[in-house]
């Protein structure tokens, strides 16, 4: 049932999907060529995925708001809970697709793009979970029209702010490696951001479920 709802979201944006998937491939290459930071491809991959997720999620939300898609779906056997869970699954599916596209691009053009490592993957997933973990419940609470401008400025300010923040960290010789004073192997520590991202996503989803259960459609 959830897969069908995710496919429905993809069908809503099918006219733009190919162009955006091409952007997922060339975006990190372009950003890396313009931003000279030694960060394992973090800046290029993070900004590309963030913009891709926001554009696709925003388009789906716009179409559903315009045609009252949520109200129509909830009048069918699809429950409110399924509708909410599908939004989080949609974000995760787009993230996985971005990772696959990045890996394929790095194989085809090894000199033009840096290969993904666990740190880059984890930090990107964590930041994505924080941003959409806040955006999705807020949008369910106040609606698409009331939140679109705030989310627009937030997402599109990040490409200007994030590289500056990274530059400050590097100028002060602060490492991006995430280490914890726990007796865990390094490989487990490297996956901790992904675990935190899943926890944040689950907490956000529970909040969204409670909000949407009380929402008047």
C-alpha positions in Angstrom: 0.0 0.0 0.0 2.8 2.4 0.9 4.6 1.6 -2.3 1.5 2.5 -4.3 1.3 5.9 -2.6 5.0 6.5 -3.3 4.5 5.5 -7.0 1.5 7.9 -7.0 3.8 10.7 -5.9 6.4 9.9 -8.5 3.7 9.9 -11.2 2.7 13.4 -10.1 6.2 14.7 -10.9 6.9 12.4 -13.9 7.3 15.3 -16.3 10.2 16.7 -14.3 11.6 13.5 -12.9 14.1 12.8 -15.7 15.5 16.3 -15.7 15.9 16.2 -11.9 17.6 12.8 -12.0 20.1 14.2 -14.5 20.6 17.1 -12.0 21.4 14.5 -9.3 24.2 13.2 -11.5 25.7 16.5 -12.7 24.9 18.6 -9.6 27.8 17.3 -7.4 30.2 17.7 -10.3 29.3 21.3 -10.9 29.3 22.2 -7.2 32.6 20.5 -6.5 34.2 22.4 -9.4 33.0 25.7 -7.9 33.6 25.0 -4.2 37.1 24.0 -3.5 36.8 22.1 -0.2 38.5 18.8 0.7 35.4 17.2 2.3 35.0 13.9 0.5 32.3 15.3 -1.8 30.1 16.3 1.1 29.1 19.8 -0.1 28.3 18.7 -3.6 26.3 15.6 -2.6 24.5 17.3 0.3 23.3 20.3 -1.6 22.3 18.3 -4.7 20.2 15.9 -2.6 18.7 18.6 -0.5 17.6 20.6 -3.5 16.4 17.5 -5.3 14.3 16.4 -2.3 12.9 19.8 -1.7 11.8 20.4 -5.4 10.2 16.9 -5.7 8.5 17.1 -2.3 7.3 20.6 -3.0 5.9 19.7 -6.4 4.0 16.7 -4.9 2.6 18.9 -2.1 1.6 21.6 -4.5 -0.4 19.2 -6.7 -2.0 17.5 -3.7 -3.0 20.9 -2.3 -4.3 22.1 -5.6 -6.5 19.1 -6.4 -7.3 18.1 -2.8 -5.5 14.8 -3.2 -5.2 14.1 0.5 -8.9 14.3 1.1 -9.7 12.2 -1.9 -7.1 9.5 -1.0 -8.4 9.3 2.6 -11.9 8.7 1.3 -10.5 5.5 -0.3 -9.2 2.4 1.5 -5.9 4.3 2.0 -5.8 5.4 5.6 -4.4 8.7 7.0 -1.6 6.7 8.6 -0.6 5.3 5.2 -0.7 8.7 3.6 1.7 10.1 6.3 4.1 7.2 6.2 4.3 7.4 2.4 5.7 10.9 2.6 8.6 9.7 4.7 9.1 6.7 2.5 9.1 9.1 -0.6 11.9 11.1 0.9 13.9 8.0 1.7 13.4 6.5 -1.8 14.6 9.7 -3.5 17.7 9.7 -1.2 18.5 6.1 -2.1 18.0 6.9 -5.8 20.4 9.9 -5.4 23.0 7.6 -3.8 22.7 5.1 -6.6 23.0 7.8 -9.3 26.0 9.3 -7.5 27.7 5.9 -7.4 27.1 5.2 -11.1 28.3 8.7 -12.0 31.5 8.2 -10.0 32.2 4.9 -11.8 31.5 6.5 -15.3 33.4 9.7 -14.5 35.9 8.9 -11.8 37.9 12.1 -12.3 34.8 14.4 -12.2 33.2 13.4 -8.9 34.4 12.0 -5.6 33.2 8.6 -4.4 30.8 8.5 -1.5 32.1 7.4 1.9 30.2 6.5 5.0 30.8 9.9 6.6 29.4 11.8 3.6 26.5 9.4 3.4 25.7 9.6 7.1 26.0 13.4 7.5 23.8 14.0 4.4 21.2 11.5 5.7 21.2 13.1 9.1 20.8 16.7 7.9 18.1 15.6 5.5 16.3 13.9 8.4 16.5 17.0 10.5 15.2 19.4 7.8 12.4 17.2 6.6 11.7 15.9 10.1 10.7 19.5 10.9 9.2 20.5 7.6 6.8 17.6 7.2 5.0 17.9 10.6 4.9 21.7 10.2 3.3 21.3 6.7 0.8 18.8 8.0 -0.1 21.2 10.8 -0.4 24.5 8.9 -0.8 23.4 5.3 1.3 23.8 2.2 0.4 27.5 1.4 1.4 28.7 4.9 4.7 26.9 5.0 6.0 27.0 1.4 7.7 30.4 1.6 9.5 29.6 4.9 10.7 26.2 3.5 11.7 27.9 0.2 13.9 30.5 1.9 15.4 27.9 4.3 16.3 25.4 1.6 17.7 28.0 -0.8 19.7 29.8 1.8 21.6 26.6 2.7 23.7 26.6 -0.5 25.1 30.0 0.5 25.5 29.4 4.2 26.7 25.8 4.3 29.9 26.2 2.2 30.8 29.2 4.4 30.3 27.1 7.5 32.5 24.4 6.1 35.2 26.9 5.1 35.2 28.2 8.7 35.6 24.7 10.1 38.5 24.0 7.8 40.2 27.3 8.3 40.2 26.5 12.0 41.5 23.0 11.4 38.3 21.3 12.8 37.9 17.8 11.4 34.6 16.6 9.9 35.2 13.1 11.2 32.6 12.2 13.8 34.2 10.3 16.7 32.7 9.3 20.0 34.4 8.4 23.3 32.7 5.0 23.2 34.4 1.6 22.9 32.9 1.0 19.5 34.8 0.0 16.3 35.3 2.9 13.9 33.0 1.3 11.4 30.1 1.4 13.9 30.9 5.0 14.9 30.8 6.0 11.2 27.2 4.6 10.9 26.0 6.5 14.0 24.7 9.5 12.0 22.6 7.2 9.9 21.1 5.6 13.0 20.4 9.1 14.5 18.8 10.0 11.2 16.4 7.0 11.4 15.5 7.9 15.0 14.8 11.5 14.1 12.7 10.3 11.1 10.7 7.9 13.3 10.0 10.6 16.0 9.0 13.1 13.3 6.7 10.5 11.7 5.0 9.8 15.0 4.4 13.5 15.5 3.0 13.8 11.9 0.7 10.9 12.5 -0.8 12.5 15.6 -1.2 15.9 13.8 -2.8 14.4 10.7 -5.1 12.2 12.7 -6.8 15.3 14.1 -6.7 17.4 10.9 -9.9 18.4 9.3 -9.7 17.5 5.6 
